[in-house]
């Protein structure tokens, strides 16, 4: 059975659909309002693959109730849940104004302090969910919402993966256990958080390990978080405390204190390097196609020039050989009657000590050149 989607005005429990917000791997999200109070909410209708599964349907009420009892400012609060007449299960959460972390990262990496504080807020929110876990952390499930004291991080879809009985994980944020199809626990969230931190700092998830651009305390922390062989389940609150030390929010005087930790200063000092490296990488990716075409054209032009030079060289060699053969034949041919004999000049006698200077008539005429001899031979042939 395929779920074709809901139109504005249709019902999701006590809520009326306003518009479609988006579709994901586990369901479709709508903006909706409560029919009596007008409360604005986000309603997620699980896909038929999950809603119509007998095992999931039997566990849905108890799991949804457990999720609704978890309260934290960093988690999108679950307001209501239920099953529609078409047997599609749904979850209703508070409506949030802002943008997802994915949308923010489309504009480029975050500053180091922004990345560290965002990761810290995610860790603080998940520190109260240690038993259940999120199991599907990725930039699309993190919301950045304006608040009175600054931007507030909200984690979306908490518990949905547990309800659906499936936690495939998003590409780039999937733990080794998830990729192998092995049993997973809250360490999956720790791995995904480290991948999120890397993406916020560098612009790309650590597909092939920690980027060389991430150094110092952050790299050491991420290395521990990304390790697939963690022997002890790490607590998110401990990670949050370490991140707070890095971004300076746990130093004396609070977040506004200018006396940041040494580690935070080291991280902050690399902002220009990171930004330049990411910009260079993106410029290189954009220019790759143009560069490839240019190189191909250049190679074709070079090949044409080389071919032309080879043809010219071959022509010169052929002409030169022909000239040498003609000269050789002319030298070997005996003089014909009526033809002017080739004159071979005799060496002059050594001059006497008392001899007078030779007159003009006594000076031997210069020896004809090779070209002159060839011409004389040819004239003799024509006369015959």
Buried (B, 14 or more C-beta within 10 A) or exposed (E): EEBEEBEEEEBBBBBBBBEBBEEBBBBBBBBBBBEEEEBBBBBBBBBBBBBBBEEBBEBBEEBBEBBBEBEBEBBBBBBBBBBBEEEBBBBBBBBBEBBBBBEBBEEEBBBBBBBBBBBBBBBBBBBBBBEBBBBBBBBBBBBBEEEEEEBBBBBBBBBBBBBBEBBBBBEBBBBBBBEEEEEBBBBBBBBBBBBBBBBBBBBBBBEEEBBEBBBBBBBBBBEBBBBEEEEEEBBBBEBBBBBBBBBBBBBEEEBEEEEBBEBBEBBBEBBEEBBEBBEEBEEEEEEEEEEEEEEEEEEEEEEEEEEEEEEEEEEEEEEEEEEEEEBEEBEEEEEEEEBBEBEEEEEEEEEEEEEEEEEEEEEEEEEBEEEEBBEBBEEBEEEE
